[in-house]
Amino acid sequence: MKQGSFRAVGLVVLTLLMLTITGFSAIGDENTINYESIVLEKFSGELEHKWSYGDRDYQYNFDWSVDASKFASVVKNEQFPKLAKVEAWPIALHGVNKSGQELTSLGLWGKFDRRGYNWVDLYPSVPGTGQNGEDPEPFEIPMPGRLQYMDMWVWGSNLNYYIEAYFRDYQGIVHSLYMGDLRFQGWKNLRVKIPNSIPQSKRILPRYAGLTFVKFRVWTTPMERVDNFYIYFNEIKVLTDVFESNFDGDDLADPENVQQIWAQR
C-alpha cells in the first residue's frame, strides 16, 4: 500500500474516533432512556389540565377553539365550523361506559361553500382581551419532556380529508407533521412520530428545549364534498422521554430556579 493510502486510512480512523467521542457528549440526553405516557386532553369539559413528569407537577387552563379558511359557510347568520362537547367516545378506549362515568368528545361540524383545499384549525385557547373578554386567544401547550409520539382518537365518516399536527421548536420555527387521513368509518387512533430533525435540546445549558403544541389542521381535498361534515376527537396522549442527566450544579441550569434566583436581585 502506498504511503498516501496509509495516511488516508489513518485520517478516516481519526475522524471516526473524534466523531464518536464528541458525538456521545453532544447528544447524550437525546438517547431515549425513560419513556412516559402522558394524557394531555380528555375533552371532559374541564379547563384545568394537569400532568406530572420527572419530579414536578404542571397545570394549564385552556379550552379549544376553531378557525377556518375563507370559504367557510354562513347559514342564517350561523358561522361554520362549530365546536361542541358531545356524549360519545371510542369503545375501544373507554368501553361501553357501564359504570356511568361521564365521558365526552369534542365534535366539529363544518360546512364550506366551495370544494378545494379548505382547512379547519382546532387549537387550544384562553379567554382573550376583546369585548367582555370573550374573544379567545391561541395558547400553545408546552410539551412535557422530549416528545417522541403524539396520538389522538378521531371519528371519521370516510371523507377524503387529512389531518396535520403543528409544533413550535425553541427557535420559534413551526413544523407541520402529517398525522393521517380521515378515510375511515368510526373511531380510529391516529399517531404521529416526531422526527429527529426537529430540535428538542441545545448544546449550551440548559440543554432541554421542549416543543409547544400549536394546533391540529384538517384539510379537505378538491374532489370531496364539503357542504356538510362531522368529525369527533377524543383523548390526546403523548409518549415522551423525560430523562435528564444529573451533574454538579444542575440546579443552576434549571430555568425556574434561575428565575427565582434573579427575581430577588
GIDA-V306671 format. One record per residue. N is the residue number from 1. RES is the residue in one letter. OMEGA is omega as a letter, one per 20 degrees, with the letter a starting at -180 (999 if undefined). D_FIRST is the distance of its C-alpha to the first C-alpha in Angstrom with 1 decimal. Layout:
n: (N/N)
res: (RES/RES)
omega: (OMEGA/OMEGA)
d_first: (D_FIRST/D_FIRST)
This chain:
n: (1/2/3/4/5/6/7/8/9/10/11/12/13/14/15/16/17/18/19/20/21/22/23/24/25/26/27/28/29/30/31/32/33/34/35/36/37/38/39/40/41/42/43/44/45/46/47/48/49/50/51/52/53/54/55/56/57/58/59/60/61/62/63/64/65/66/67/68/69/70/71/72/73/74/75/76/77/78/79/80/81/82/83/84/85/86/87/88/89/90/91/92/93/94/95/96/97/98/99/100/101/102/103/104/105/106/107/108/109/110/111/112/113/114/115/116/117/118/119/120/121/122/123/124/125/126/127/128/129/130/131/132/133/134/135/136/137/138/139/140/141/142/143/144/145/146/147/148/149/150/151/152/153/154/155/156/157/158/159/160/161/162/163/164/165/166/167/168/169/170/171/172/173/174/175/176/177/178/179/180/181/182/183/184/185/186/187/188/189/190/191/192/193/194/195/196/197/198/199/200/201/202/203/204/205/206/207/208/209/210/211/212/213/214/215/216/217/218/219/220/221/222/223/224/225/226/227/228/229/230/231/232/233/234/235/236/237/238/239/240/241/242/243/244/245/246/247/248/249/250/251/252/253/254/255/256/257/258/259/260/261/262/263/264/265)
res: (M/K/Q/G/S/F/R/A/V/G/L/V/V/L/T/L/L/M/L/T/I/T/G/F/S/A/I/G/D/E/N/T/I/N/Y/E/S/I/V/L/E/K/F/S/G/E/L/E/H/K/W/S/Y/G/D/R/D/Y/Q/Y/N/F/D/W/S/V/D/A/S/K/F/A/S/V/V/K/N/E/Q/F/P/K/L/A/K/V/E/A/W/P/I/A/L/H/G/V/N/K/S/G/Q/E/L/T/S/L/G/L/W/G/K/F/D/R/R/G/Y/N/W/V/D/L/Y/P/S/V/P/G/T/G/Q/N/G/E/D/P/E/P/F/E/I/P/M/P/G/R/L/Q/Y/M/D/M/W/V/W/G/S/N/L/N/Y/Y/I/E/A/Y/F/R/D/Y/Q/G/I/V/H/S/L/Y/M/G/D/L/R/F/Q/G/W/K/N/L/R/V/K/I/P/N/S/I/P/Q/S/K/R/I/L/P/R/Y/A/G/L/T/F/V/K/F/R/V/W/T/T/P/M/E/R/V/D/N/F/Y/I/Y/F/N/E/I/K/V/L/T/D/V/F/E/S/N/F/D/G/D/D/L/A/D/P/E/N/V/Q/Q/I/W/A/Q/R)
omega: (a/a/r/r/r/a/a/r/r/r/r/r/a/r/r/r/r/r/r/a/a/a/a/a/a/a/a/a/r/r/a/a/a/r/r/r/a/r/a/a/r/a/a/r/r/r/a/a/a/r/a/r/a/r/a/r/a/a/r/r/r/r/r/r/a/r/a/r/a/a/r/a/r/a/a/r/r/a/r/j/r/r/r/r/a/r/r/a/r/r/r/a/a/a/a/r/a/a/a/r/a/r/r/r/r/a/r/r/a/r/r/a/a/r/r/r/r/r/r/r/r/a/r/a/r/r/a/a/r/a/a/r/a/a/a/r/r/r/r/a/r/a/r/r/r/a/r/a/r/r/a/r/a/r/r/r/r/r/a/r/r/a/r/r/a/r/r/r/a/r/r/a/r/a/r/a/r/a/r/r/a/r/r/a/r/a/r/r/r/a/r/r/r/a/r/a/r/a/r/r/a/r/a/r/i/a/a/r/a/r/r/r/a/a/r/r/r/r/r/r/a/a/a/r/a/a/r/a/a/r/a/a/r/r/r/a/r/r/a/r/a/a/r/r/r/r/a/a/a/r/r/r/r/a/a/r/r/r/r/a/a/r/a/a/999)
d_first: (0.0/3.8/6.6/8.3/6.4/7.0/10.4/11.1/10.7/12.8/15.2/15.8/16.5/18.8/20.6/21.3/22.6/24.9/26.2/27.0/28.9/30.7/31.2/33.3/35.4/36.1/37.2/38.5/42.1/41.1/39.8/42.9/44.6/48.3/49.8/53.4/55.6/58.3/61.1/61.7/64.7/67.2/69.5/72.4/74.3/73.7/72.2/70.9/67.3/65.9/62.6/60.8/57.2/55.8/58.8/60.6/63.2/63.2/66.2/66.5/69.6/69.0/70.3/69.0/69.8/69.2/68.5/68.0/67.2/70.0/71.5/72.5/76.1/79.3/82.0/85.5/84.2/81.7/78.1/75.3/73.0/74.6/73.5/75.5/75.1/76.1/76.8/74.0/70.8/68.1/69.4/65.8/65.5/69.0/70.8/74.3/75.5/78.3/78.6/79.9/77.2/77.3/74.2/73.6/71.0/70.6/71.8/71.0/73.5/72.3/73.7/72.4/74.3/71.5/68.5/65.1/62.4/64.8/63.8/65.4/64.2/65.0/64.4/65.5/68.2/70.6/74.1/73.9/76.1/77.9/81.6/82.7/79.1/78.6/75.8/72.6/69.5/66.0/64.5/60.8/60.3/57.7/55.3/54.9/51.5/48.3/49.5/47.6/50.2/53.7/56.1/59.7/62.3/63.5/66.4/65.9/68.3/65.6/65.4/62.4/61.6/58.6/58.2/55.7/55.3/54.8/53.2/52.9/50.0/50.4/49.5/52.5/50.5/52.2/50.2/51.8/50.6/51.8/53.7/55.0/57.5/61.2/61.6/63.0/66.4/67.5/65.4/61.6/59.1/56.7/53.5/50.9/47.6/46.6/43.1/40.6/40.6/44.1/43.8/45.9/44.5/43.6/41.2/44.1/47.0/48.9/45.9/48.1/49.1/50.9/51.9/55.4/56.8/58.5/60.1/59.9/60.3/61.7/61.1/63.3/62.1/63.9/65.1/66.4/69.9/70.4/74.2/74.5/71.9/71.5/68.5/68.6/66.2/66.0/64.0/60.9/58.4/55.0/52.2/50.7/48.4/50.5/48.1/47.8/45.9/48.2/47.5/49.5/51.7/51.2/54.9/54.3/52.0/54.7/56.2/59.6/59.7/58.6/61.4/64.0/62.8/63.1/66.2/68.2/67.0)
